[in-house]
Amino acid sequence: MHNFKFALNASTLFPFELDVIEQIRVAAEAGYDGIELWVKDIESYLEKGGSLKTIKEFLKDRGIFVVNAITFFKWSDEDEATRIKGLVEAEKEMTMLKEIGCNAVAAPPSGSMDDLTLETIAEHFSALTTIARRMDMEVYLEFWGKANKLATLSEAMYIAMESGLSDVKFLLDPFHMYTGGSYFTSLAYLNQRNIGIFHVNDYPEYPPKEQITDSERQFPGDGIAPTEQLANYLVEMNYQGYLSLELFIENYGNQSALEVASQGLKKMKQTYLPNK
């Protein structure tokens, strides 16, 4: 059996409106090894009187790790003042994440990048990574299929090469590869050191990729994604990191949060573990 580890992205549980403690509880009870928390949920918990110490202790008690955080500071932006503000925000958020034992954060194309060259975005990513690594944090470069810049794996790879960094890690997501038109065969150019985390999801044939939205993501194995091919690429490169279920389904019917999380883990193992 291949040695993948399994995580739950908290977005999968958004319809249940759980706080971070309940998100962690559900992920742990369902049997996940890790969880991806959203910074906005951590901040909401703190605003309501919670503490980082409580989160850290609860994680330890439940034997689960925060393997990545989702946030949207504008690390690359056409407006230099906005970018600098984004870097300040990034450092503040990474300081908070370190306190709960999280050592990685996603860097998606959340700023206004349309008029920036890929070379400039690469310089900005290098600046962000320098700040992060000074804090012993890792940044996962993420592309969004519907973005005007940094929409494909090839653009992300180019930015990584132009950044001057030798060991950039990507956040890979089949949904974004599909909507942005990335070739799944391009995964053959990567090795396991290049992958920070791999999001797991599926998507239907209709609506077409030009019209599909995040809310139409599906559990792995339920759609038309080349899941077996994706799993084979990960096995061939000896990837042993986290597969993280990231869905944005708005209504799960009568299912509880624990039932949804458990179903997700079961389907991840069925579709991504060879001979299972």
SELUMLO-958340 format. One record per residue (C-alpha): residue number from 0; chain; z, x, y. Coordinates in Angstrom, 2 decimals, always signed. Each point is the difference from the previous one (the first is absolute). Last residue first. Layout:
N
+-----+--------+---------+---------+---------+
: num : cadena :      zz :      xx :      yy :
+-----+--------+---------+---------+---------+
: NUM :      A :       Z :       X :       Y :
...
+-----+--------+---------+---------+---------+
END
This chain:
276
+-----+--------+---------+---------+---------+
: num : cadena :      zz :      xx :      yy :
+-----+--------+---------+---------+---------+
: 275 :      A :   -3.01 :   -7.72 :   -0.81 :
: 274 :      A :   -2.55 :   +2.51 :   -1.28 :
: 273 :      A :   -0.15 :   +1.74 :   +3.38 :
: 272 :      A :   +2.57 :   -1.12 :   +2.59 :
: 271 :      A :   -1.59 :   -1.38 :   +3.14 :
: 270 :      A :   -0.89 :   -3.59 :   -0.88 :
: 269 :      A :   +2.85 :   -1.16 :   -2.23 :
: 268 :      A :   +2.59 :   +2.09 :   +1.84 :
: 267 :      A :   -1.00 :   -1.41 :   +3.37 :
: 266 :      A :   -0.08 :   -3.51 :   -1.46 :
: 265 :      A :   +3.57 :   +0.26 :   -1.25 :
: 264 :      A :   +1.21 :   +1.47 :   +3.29 :
: 263 :      A :   -1.62 :   -2.81 :   +1.97 :
: 262 :      A :   +1.42 :   -2.72 :   -2.25 :
: 261 :      A :   +3.47 :   +1.47 :   +0.44 :
: 260 :      A :   -0.35 :   +0.06 :   +3.79 :
: 259 :      A :   -1.27 :   -3.57 :   +0.08 :
: 258 :      A :   +2.77 :   -1.22 :   -2.32 :
: 257 :      A :   +2.63 :   +1.81 :   +2.08 :
: 256 :      A :   -1.29 :   -1.57 :   +3.21 :
: 255 :      A :   +0.13 :   -3.44 :   -1.61 :
: 254 :      A :   -3.10 :   -1.85 :   -1.15 :
: 253 :      A :   -0.49 :   -3.61 :   +1.03 :
: 252 :      A :   -3.28 :   +0.54 :   +1.82 :
: 251 :      A :   -0.67 :   +3.66 :   +0.78 :
: 250 :      A :   -1.06 :   -0.59 :   +3.59 :
: 249 :      A :   -1.21 :   +2.46 :   +2.63 :
: 248 :      A :   -1.42 :   +2.73 :   -2.24 :
: 247 :      A :   +0.13 :   +3.27 :   +1.91 :
: 246 :      A :   +0.04 :   +2.39 :   -2.95 :
: 245 :      A :   +0.93 :   +3.66 :   -0.34 :
: 244 :      A :   +1.10 :   +1.09 :   -3.48 :
: 243 :      A :   +0.78 :   +3.71 :   +0.11 :
: 242 :      A :   -1.22 :   +2.55 :   -2.54 :
: 241 :      A :   +2.21 :   +3.01 :   +0.45 :
: 240 :      A :   -0.63 :   +3.58 :   -1.05 :
: 239 :      A :   -1.12 :   +1.56 :   -3.26 :
: 238 :      A :   -3.65 :   +0.60 :   +0.80 :
: 237 :      A :   -1.48 :   +2.09 :   -2.81 :
: 236 :      A :   -3.45 :   +0.12 :   +1.63 :
: 235 :      A :   -1.50 :   -1.63 :   -3.09 :
: 234 :      A :   +2.75 :   -2.62 :   -0.10 :
: 233 :      A :   -0.58 :   -1.01 :   +3.62 :
: 232 :      A :   -3.76 :   -0.19 :   -0.54 :
: 231 :      A :   +0.53 :   -2.08 :   -3.14 :
: 230 :      A :   +2.26 :   -2.45 :   +1.82 :
: 229 :      A :   -2.64 :   -0.54 :   +2.67 :
: 228 :      A :   -2.71 :   -0.57 :   -2.62 :
: 227 :      A :   +2.20 :   -2.50 :   -1.82 :
: 226 :      A :   +0.73 :   -1.77 :   +3.27 :
: 225 :      A :   -3.62 :   -0.42 :   +1.05 :
: 224 :      A :   +1.02 :   -2.81 :   +2.41 :
: 223 :      A :   -1.41 :   -3.40 :   -0.94 :
: 222 :      A :   +3.13 :   -2.12 :   +0.07 :
: 221 :      A :   +3.11 :   -0.92 :   -2.04 :
: 220 :      A :   +0.54 :   +3.40 :   -1.64 :
: 219 :      A :   +2.30 :   +1.29 :   +2.72 :
: 218 :      A :   +1.67 :   -2.87 :   +1.86 :
: 217 :      A :   -2.18 :   -1.42 :   +2.76 :
: 216 :      A :   -0.82 :   +0.67 :   +3.64 :
: 215 :      A :   -1.14 :   -3.08 :   +1.86 :
: 214 :      A :   +2.68 :   +0.27 :   +2.68 :
: 213 :      A :   -1.46 :   +3.36 :   +1.04 :
: 212 :      A :   -3.19 :   -1.69 :   +1.18 :
: 211 :      A :   -3.50 :   -0.37 :   -1.47 :
: 210 :      A :   -2.92 :   -0.64 :   +2.33 :
: 209 :      A :   -2.16 :   +3.13 :   -0.25 :
: 208 :      A :   +1.28 :   +0.61 :   -3.53 :
: 207 :      A :   -1.49 :   -3.26 :   -1.23 :
: 206 :      A :   +2.24 :   -3.09 :   -0.35 :
: 205 :      A :   -0.39 :   -0.07 :   -2.93 :
: 204 :      A :   -0.13 :   +2.69 :   -2.70 :
: 203 :      A :   +3.79 :   +0.09 :   -0.07 :
: 202 :      A :   +2.30 :   +2.95 :   +0.82 :
: 201 :      A :   +2.42 :   +2.30 :   -1.81 :
: 200 :      A :   +3.12 :   +1.93 :   +0.92 :
: 199 :      A :   +1.77 :   +3.32 :   -0.55 :
: 198 :      A :   +0.82 :   +2.46 :   +2.75 :
: 197 :      A :   -0.15 :   +3.67 :   -0.99 :
: 196 :      A :   +2.50 :   +2.39 :   +1.58 :
: 195 :      A :   -0.11 :   +3.49 :   +1.47 :
: 194 :      A :   -3.24 :   +0.91 :   -1.74 :
: 193 :      A :   -1.57 :   +3.37 :   +0.78 :
: 192 :      A :   +2.14 :   +1.98 :   -2.46 :
: 191 :      A :   -1.38 :   -2.14 :   -2.86 :
: 190 :      A :   -3.51 :   +1.28 :   +0.54 :
: 189 :      A :   -2.78 :   -1.52 :   +2.04 :
: 188 :      A :   -3.78 :   +0.26 :   -0.28 :
: 187 :      A :   -0.07 :   -2.43 :   -2.95 :
: 186 :      A :   +1.45 :   -2.64 :   +2.31 :
: 185 :      A :   -3.44 :   -0.10 :   +1.61 :
: 184 :      A :   -1.14 :   -2.10 :   -2.98 :
: 183 :      A :   +1.78 :   -2.95 :   +1.61 :
: 182 :      A :   -2.59 :   +0.18 :   +2.75 :
: 181 :      A :   +1.45 :   -1.16 :   +3.30 :
: 180 :      A :   -1.54 :   -3.16 :   +1.43 :
: 179 :      A :   +2.75 :   -0.79 :   +2.47 :
: 178 :      A :   +1.00 :   -3.27 :   -1.65 :
: 177 :      A :   +0.02 :   +1.50 :   -3.50 :
: 176 :      A :   +1.81 :   +3.23 :   +0.80 :
: 175 :      A :   +2.48 :   -1.99 :   +2.06 :
: 174 :      A :   +0.72 :   -2.32 :   -2.91 :
: 173 :      A :   +0.19 :   +2.91 :   -2.47 :
: 172 :      A :   +2.73 :   +1.74 :   +2.07 :
: 171 :      A :   +0.56 :   +3.74 :   +0.31 :
: 170 :      A :   +2.66 :   +1.60 :   +2.19 :
: 169 :      A :   -1.23 :   +3.52 :   +0.41 :
: 168 :      A :   +1.76 :   +3.36 :   -0.10 :
: 167 :      A :   -1.04 :   +2.98 :   +2.08 :
: 166 :      A :   +0.60 :   +3.39 :   -1.63 :
: 165 :      A :   -1.91 :   +2.72 :   +1.79 :
: 164 :      A :   +0.46 :   -1.11 :   +3.58 :
: 163 :      A :   -2.58 :   +1.13 :   +2.56 :
: 162 :      A :   -0.56 :   -3.61 :   +0.98 :
: 161 :      A :   -3.76 :   +0.21 :   -0.52 :
: 160 :      A :   +0.30 :   -0.26 :   -3.80 :
: 159 :      A :   +2.43 :   -2.91 :   +0.19 :
: 158 :      A :   -2.14 :   -1.81 :   +2.56 :
: 157 :      A :   -3.03 :   +0.43 :   -2.27 :
: 156 :      A :   +1.94 :   -1.36 :   -2.99 :
: 155 :      A :   +1.13 :   -3.01 :   +2.02 :
: 154 :      A :   -3.56 :   -0.66 :   +1.12 :
: 153 :      A :   -1.20 :   +0.25 :   -3.62 :
: 152 :      A :   +2.76 :   -2.34 :   -1.14 :
: 151 :      A :   -1.21 :   -2.63 :   +2.40 :
: 150 :      A :   +1.14 :   -1.93 :   +3.06 :
: 149 :      A :   +1.38 :   +2.80 :   +2.17 :
: 148 :      A :   -1.81 :   -1.40 :   +3.03 :
: 147 :      A :   -1.21 :   -3.57 :   +0.52 :
: 146 :      A :   +2.79 :   -1.32 :   -2.24 :
: 145 :      A :   -0.74 :   -2.75 :   -2.56 :
: 144 :      A :   +0.35 :   +2.27 :   -3.05 :
: 143 :      A :   +3.23 :   +1.54 :   +1.20 :
: 142 :      A :   +0.62 :   +3.71 :   -0.61 :
: 141 :      A :   +3.38 :   +1.59 :   -0.64 :
: 140 :      A :   +1.14 :   +3.60 :   +0.49 :
: 139 :      A :   +3.38 :   +0.39 :   -1.70 :
: 138 :      A :   +2.49 :   +1.91 :   +2.13 :
: 137 :      A :   +2.73 :   +2.08 :   -1.67 :
: 136 :      A :   +3.48 :   +0.61 :   +1.40 :
: 135 :      A :   +2.04 :   +3.20 :   +0.02 :
: 134 :      A :   +0.79 :   -0.55 :   +3.70 :
: 133 :      A :   -2.23 :   +2.90 :   +1.09 :
: 132 :      A :   -2.41 :   -1.47 :   -2.48 :
: 131 :      A :   -0.19 :   -3.23 :   +1.96 :
: 130 :      A :   -0.56 :   +1.60 :   +3.41 :
: 129 :      A :   -2.76 :   +2.25 :   -1.36 :
: 128 :      A :   -1.52 :   -2.99 :   -1.82 :
: 127 :      A :   -0.28 :   -1.94 :   +3.25 :
: 126 :      A :   -1.71 :   +2.90 :   +1.77 :
: 125 :      A :   -2.38 :   +0.50 :   -2.94 :
: 124 :      A :   -0.84 :   -3.68 :   +0.05 :
: 123 :      A :   -0.84 :   +0.23 :   +3.70 :
: 122 :      A :   -2.28 :   +2.97 :   -0.58 :
: 121 :      A :   -1.73 :   -1.90 :   -2.82 :
: 120 :      A :   -0.44 :   -3.01 :   +2.29 :
: 119 :      A :   -1.71 :   +2.34 :   +2.45 :
: 118 :      A :   -2.36 :   +1.28 :   -2.72 :
: 117 :      A :   -0.73 :   -3.56 :   -1.13 :
: 116 :      A :   -1.22 :   -0.68 :   +3.52 :
: 115 :      A :   +1.90 :   -2.50 :   +2.12 :
: 114 :      A :   -1.72 :   -2.98 :   +1.59 :
: 113 :      A :   +1.20 :   -2.59 :   -2.53 :
: 112 :      A :   +3.47 :   +1.48 :   -0.46 :
: 111 :      A :   +2.37 :   -2.54 :   +1.58 :
: 110 :      A :   +3.10 :   +0.55 :   -2.11 :
: 109 :      A :   +0.92 :   -1.42 :   -3.40 :
: 108 :      A :   -2.30 :   +2.17 :   -2.09 :
: 107 :      A :   +2.60 :   +0.36 :   -2.80 :
: 106 :      A :   +2.67 :   +2.73 :   -0.22 :
: 105 :      A :   +2.35 :   -0.89 :   -2.86 :
: 104 :      A :   +3.49 :   +1.49 :   -0.18 :
: 103 :      A :   +1.70 :   +2.32 :   -2.46 :
: 102 :      A :   +3.43 :   +1.47 :   -0.70 :
: 101 :      A :   +2.16 :   -3.12 :   -0.34 :
: 100 :      A :   +3.62 :   +0.82 :   -0.79 :
:  99 :      A :   +1.66 :   -2.68 :   +2.12 :
:  98 :      A :   +0.79 :   +2.40 :   +2.85 :
:  97 :      A :   -3.46 :   +1.54 :   -0.22 :
:  96 :      A :   -1.48 :   -3.38 :   +0.93 :
:  95 :      A :   +1.92 :   -0.10 :   +3.28 :
:  94 :      A :   -1.17 :   +3.48 :   +1.01 :
:  93 :      A :   -3.52 :   -1.01 :   -1.02 :
:  92 :      A :   +0.20 :   -3.00 :   +2.33 :
:  91 :      A :   +1.09 :   +2.08 :   +3.00 :
:  90 :      A :   -2.64 :   +2.65 :   -0.69 :
:  89 :      A :   -2.71 :   -2.63 :   -0.29 :
:  88 :      A :   +1.09 :   -1.71 :   +3.22 :
:  87 :      A :   -0.28 :   +3.30 :   +1.87 :
:  86 :      A :   -3.41 :   +0.55 :   -1.60 :
:  85 :      A :   -1.12 :   -3.47 :   +1.07 :
:  84 :      A :   +1.13 :   +0.60 :   +3.57 :
:  83 :      A :   -2.16 :   +3.14 :   -0.01 :
:  82 :      A :   -2.93 :   -2.05 :   -1.32 :
:  81 :      A :   +0.45 :   -2.72 :   +2.61 :
:  80 :      A :   +0.12 :   +2.59 :   +2.78 :
:  79 :      A :   -3.18 :   +1.59 :   -1.36 :
:  78 :      A :   -1.98 :   -3.23 :   +0.05 :
:  77 :      A :   -2.74 :   +0.14 :   -2.63 :
:  76 :      A :   +2.67 :   -0.28 :   -2.68 :
:  75 :      A :   +1.17 :   +1.92 :   -3.05 :
:  74 :      A :   +3.67 :   -0.13 :   -1.09 :
:  73 :      A :   +0.31 :   -3.63 :   +1.04 :
:  72 :      A :   +3.16 :   -1.00 :   -1.88 :
:  71 :      A :   -0.83 :   -2.59 :   -2.65 :
:  70 :      A :   +2.55 :   -0.01 :   -2.79 :
:  69 :      A :   +0.16 :   -0.12 :   -3.78 :
:  68 :      A :   +2.53 :   +2.23 :   -1.73 :
:  67 :      A :   -0.33 :   +2.00 :   -3.20 :
:  66 :      A :   +1.91 :   +0.75 :   -3.20 :
:  65 :      A :   +3.20 :   -1.87 :   +0.82 :
:  64 :      A :   +1.79 :   +0.75 :   -3.27 :
:  63 :      A :   +1.74 :   -2.13 :   -2.64 :
:  62 :      A :   +3.17 :   +0.50 :   -2.02 :
:  61 :      A :   +1.63 :   -3.27 :   +1.04 :
:  60 :      A :   +3.21 :   +1.65 :   +1.20 :
:  59 :      A :   -1.97 :   +2.74 :   +1.77 :
:  58 :      A :   -2.21 :   -2.49 :   +1.81 :
:  57 :      A :   +3.05 :   -2.04 :   +0.99 :
:  56 :      A :   +1.70 :   +3.13 :   +1.35 :
:  55 :      A :   -3.02 :   +0.91 :   +2.13 :
:  54 :      A :   -0.40 :   -3.53 :   +1.34 :
:  53 :      A :   +3.71 :   -0.23 :   +0.86 :
:  52 :      A :   -0.11 :   +3.38 :   +1.74 :
:  51 :      A :   -3.02 :   -1.10 :   +2.01 :
:  50 :      A :   +2.11 :   -2.81 :   +1.39 :
:  49 :      A :   -0.22 :   -3.78 :   +0.30 :
:  48 :      A :   +1.07 :   -1.90 :   +3.09 :
:  47 :      A :   -2.93 :   -2.34 :   +0.56 :
:  46 :      A :   -1.90 :   +2.59 :   +2.02 :
:  45 :      A :   +0.32 :   +2.43 :   -2.94 :
:  44 :      A :   -1.65 :   -2.46 :   -2.39 :
:  43 :      A :   -2.81 :   -0.64 :   +2.48 :
:  42 :      A :   -0.54 :   +3.75 :   +0.38 :
:  41 :      A :   -0.27 :   +0.45 :   -3.76 :
:  40 :      A :   -2.42 :   -2.92 :   -0.20 :
:  39 :      A :   -2.19 :   +1.42 :   +2.79 :
:  38 :      A :   -0.01 :   +3.38 :   -1.75 :
:  37 :      A :   -1.64 :   -1.54 :   -3.07 :
:  36 :      A :   +1.42 :   +1.10 :   -3.34 :
:  35 :      A :   -1.93 :   +1.44 :   -2.93 :
:  34 :      A :   +2.07 :   -0.28 :   -3.17 :
:  33 :      A :   +0.60 :   +2.22 :   -3.00 :
:  32 :      A :   +0.56 :   +0.16 :   -3.74 :
:  31 :      A :   -0.67 :   -3.70 :   -0.53 :
:  30 :      A :   +1.87 :   -1.96 :   -2.66 :
:  29 :      A :   +0.00 :   -3.57 :   +1.30 :
:  28 :      A :   +3.70 :   +0.34 :   +0.81 :
:  27 :      A :   -0.69 :   +3.05 :   +2.15 :
:  26 :      A :   -2.83 :   -1.60 :   +1.94 :
:  25 :      A :   +2.01 :   -3.20 :   +0.54 :
:  24 :      A :   +3.08 :   +1.88 :   +1.22 :
:  23 :      A :   -2.04 :   +2.19 :   +2.34 :
:  22 :      A :   -1.63 :   -3.03 :   +1.61 :
:  21 :      A :   +3.41 :   -1.68 :   +0.22 :
:  20 :      A :   +1.44 :   +2.99 :   +1.87 :
:  19 :      A :   -3.08 :   +0.20 :   +2.22 :
:  18 :      A :   +0.32 :   -3.62 :   +1.15 :
:  17 :      A :   -1.92 :   -2.66 :   -1.87 :
:  16 :      A :   -2.50 :   -2.38 :   +1.60 :
:  15 :      A :   -1.29 :   -1.35 :   -3.35 :
:  14 :      A :   -3.63 :   +0.00 :   +1.16 :
:  13 :      A :   +0.31 :   +3.76 :   +0.75 :
:  12 :      A :   +0.65 :   +1.03 :   -3.61 :
:  11 :      A :   -3.28 :   +1.84 :   -0.64 :
:  10 :      A :   +0.34 :   +1.61 :   +3.43 :
:   9 :      A :   +3.05 :   +1.84 :   -1.37 :
:   8 :      A :   -2.27 :   +2.42 :   -1.84 :
:   7 :      A :   +1.31 :   +0.24 :   -3.55 :
:   6 :      A :   -0.04 :   +3.32 :   -1.81 :
:   5 :      A :   -0.96 :   +1.24 :   -3.45 :
:   4 :      A :   -0.04 :   +3.52 :   -1.38 :
:   3 :      A :   -2.95 :   +1.22 :   -2.03 :
:   2 :      A :   +0.64 :   +2.26 :   -2.98 :
:   1 :      A :   -2.91 :   -0.85 :   -2.26 :
:   0 :      A :   +0.92 :   -1.36 :   -3.43 :
+-----+--------+---------+---------+---------+
END
